[in-house]
Amino acid sequence: MFLWMAKKCPTQFFLFFLFVCRFIVFMSYQMYYDYPPLTYLEYPILIAQDVIVLLLILHYNRNMKHSLIYAALFVGGWQLLTAQKWVIDLAMSLCTVISAGSKLAQLQCLWRSKDSGQVSALTWALATYTCLARIFTTVITTGDTQVLIRFVVMSILNMWVTVTVVYYKPHAGEDTHKKQ
């Protein structure tokens, strides 16, 4: 995050903006279909947290004048999502594709570098566990096929990243041989 701020790269800011939008879409989808609040309770907190981070990035990049534009996009986009059923369904499908794409990009980086020294296997394992738990809770509470597909795809990809991180993790013995 701080590297993004140091580089002042608008592309990376836009990617973070998309990341926040995924939370909004998922929460809106759950609310649109009148699912129990416990299925999406953490999303308002995550959205607020990420909006604060976005505002901090804008502030430290001296781009606060753009914050009004992003706020209008947030509010307008949020309202547009629930305008019609097909819009929210399409947005949910696109979020699954975007999430899968980010995980595939992470995998590609790991394959190219063959080094996962800066990547936490525990974090990815927890992400896998979270998705698996979400599959269980979705089956119990709503049974929504689109949400189930999303969490199954994310579970598989998170597990794949976890295995790749562990596979490419540098071993203590290898580091000492490389230094000599």
Secondary structure, DSSP 8 states (H G I E B T S, - for coil): -HHHHHHT-HHHHHHHHHHHHHHHHHHHHHHHTT--GGGTTHHHHHHHHHHHHHHHHHHHTT-GGGHHHHHHHHHHHHHHHTSSHHHHHHHHHHHHHHHHHHHHHHHHHHHHH---TTS-HHHHHHHHHHHHHHHHHHHHHT--HHHHHHHHHHHHHHHHHHHHHHHH---HHHHHHHH-
